[in-house]
């Protein structure tokens, strides 16, 4: 019996040496990469312009779509055709995609005399290719931004120039 145990121990030792070490852990090499791309740059090419209009006795809205003609509602009457959405020129890494974040709420336009305010709401944007897909084809893209101007009555919004500003955020996807 003693020989049998000794023989088994010798065979087990031989097998362990011939098949290599058995280990509870292993090591592997991982690889890392990074790509530096051009910074995203944006400039306002043209400002949003609701043009010249009359509020009338009930007020209403003046809607600037990203494509097509402006629409007035209720007693708001436009006086010229210089109504246009804002356009932004976006540049960056060729064929990269990006997102556009518009204001989440209204923006106030204030009379330069301080006698009245109007609200800009319902923000919308589109690439000039007419889609919501924002791709820097060739490294550039133009984005159009439209909105709706809420106009009060002639008493609430006396004649004059109204101004304001808003933030649009452009970011790589």
C-alpha atoms as one frame of an Amber mdcrd trajectory, in Angstrom:
protein
   0.000   0.000   0.000   2.884   2.281   0.809   4.388   1.622  -2.630   1.112
   2.338  -4.309   0.852   5.730  -2.582   4.493   6.523  -3.403   3.994   5.544
  -7.038   0.836   7.694  -7.290   2.694  10.682  -5.816   5.562  10.304  -8.320
   3.133  10.033 -11.277   1.167  13.087 -10.073   4.378  15.110  -9.741   5.506
  14.062 -13.212   2.144  15.019 -14.739   2.149  18.409 -13.010   5.652  19.179
 -14.334   4.914  18.022 -17.877   1.680  20.077 -18.284   3.032  23.325 -16.806
   1.906  25.236 -13.834  -1.755  25.574 -12.998  -2.590  29.139 -11.955  -5.644
  30.912 -10.529  -4.970  34.108 -12.487  -3.857  35.222 -15.946  -2.559  38.478
 -17.419  -3.536  39.992 -20.763  -2.516  43.195 -22.526  -5.232  45.745 -23.441
  -4.849  48.473 -26.034  -5.813  52.161 -25.821  -6.468  54.673 -28.577  -7.561
  58.299 -28.826  -8.259  60.683 -31.667  -7.943  64.449 -31.381 -10.391  66.222
 -33.681 -10.941  69.847 -34.604 -12.758  71.996 -32.086 -16.366  72.713 -32.957
 -16.749  76.393 -33.894 -19.998  78.295 -34.437 -20.818  81.771 -35.653 -24.134
  83.518 -36.217 -24.358  84.181 -39.962 -27.642  86.083 -39.784 -29.768  87.105
 -36.824 -33.412  86.175 -36.378 -35.549  89.042 -37.644 -39.291  89.309 -37.085
 -39.272  92.403 -39.309 -41.729  95.268 -39.145 -45.352  94.628 -38.224 -48.460
  96.113 -36.652 -49.881  94.493 -33.497 -53.503  95.495 -34.078 -56.172  95.632
 -31.401 -55.939  91.926 -30.430 -52.277  91.063 -30.957 -51.372  87.527 -32.021
 -48.265  85.746 -33.187 -45.616  86.010 -35.844 -44.164  82.589 -36.727 -40.782
  82.171 -38.439 -40.329  78.611 -39.682 -36.845  77.322 -40.493 -37.981  76.955
 -44.105 -40.714  78.849 -45.917 -42.582  82.077 -45.390 -43.454  83.655 -42.058
 -47.034  83.426 -40.850 -48.921  86.042 -38.810 -52.005  85.288 -36.719 -54.963
  87.264 -35.353 -54.542  91.032 -35.922 -50.751  91.013 -36.429 -50.015  92.388
 -39.906 -46.546  92.296 -41.450 -45.244  95.457 -43.116 -42.238  94.067 -45.004
 -40.620  90.886 -46.223 -37.429  91.214 -44.141 -38.528  88.362 -41.871 -36.027
  85.537 -41.578 -34.811  82.779 -39.274 -31.355  82.955 -37.726 -28.588  80.985
 -39.393 -25.469  79.616 -37.754 -22.341  78.386 -39.528 -20.886  75.326 -37.783
 -17.364  74.007 -38.516 -15.425  71.058 -37.171 -14.248  67.552 -37.906 -15.222
  66.350 -41.391 -18.399  64.187 -41.424 -18.797  64.300 -37.623 -22.311  64.522
 -36.215 -23.429  67.128 -33.715 -26.492  68.116 -31.722 -28.303  71.425 -31.401
 -29.904  72.424 -28.086 -32.400  75.265 -28.341 -33.776  77.394 -25.490 -36.134
  75.354 -23.320 -38.395  78.267 -22.500 -39.374  81.690 -23.736 -36.986  84.570
 -24.342 -38.078  88.134 -23.675 -37.723  90.950 -26.193 -37.748  94.343 -24.502
 -38.539  97.688 -26.092 -35.412  99.847 -26.231 -37.495 102.524 -24.494 -38.505
  99.985 -21.816 -42.228 100.451 -22.509 -43.132  96.895 -23.494 -42.055  93.280
 -23.828 -42.813  90.370 -26.150 -42.030  86.673 -25.750 -40.242  84.412 -28.237
 -41.291  80.753 -27.906 -41.579  77.470 -29.806 -37.966  77.257 -30.945 -37.099
  74.975 -33.872 -34.014  74.213 -35.923 -33.028  72.377 -39.080 -29.986  71.965
 -41.257 -30.238  73.774 -44.572 -30.436  70.360 -46.232 -33.916  70.248 -44.693
 -33.271  67.487 -42.168 -32.789  67.264 -38.439 -29.593  65.265 -39.004 -26.652
  67.475 -38.213 -23.555  66.252 -40.063 -20.460  68.329 -40.774 -20.364  67.303
 -44.424 -16.941  68.379 -45.637 -16.379  69.879 -42.178 -19.155  72.513 -42.290
 -22.904  72.814 -41.877 -25.428  75.660 -41.726 -28.214  75.454 -39.154 -31.365
  77.548 -39.369 -33.280  78.518 -36.187 -36.876  79.724 -36.173 -39.378  80.623
 -33.433 -42.719  82.252 -32.665 -43.083  85.826 -31.432 -46.078  86.380 -29.128
 -47.353  89.897 -29.781 -49.656  91.757 -27.390 -52.155  94.423 -28.353 -51.043
  97.793 -29.707 -51.401  99.187 -26.154 -49.286  96.374 -24.653 -46.661  96.641
 -27.373 -46.293 100.299 -28.357 -44.375 101.197 -31.495 -40.603 100.883 -31.271
 -37.707  98.511 -31.577 -37.616  95.400 -29.359 -34.412  93.426 -28.787 -33.213
  90.364 -26.911 -30.808  87.459 -27.119 -30.870  83.692 -26.691 -28.452  80.780
 -26.362 -28.100  77.842 -28.764 -25.678  75.057 -27.853 -23.877  72.975 -30.460
 -22.023  69.825 -29.326 -20.354  66.832 -30.940 -22.294  63.574 -30.547
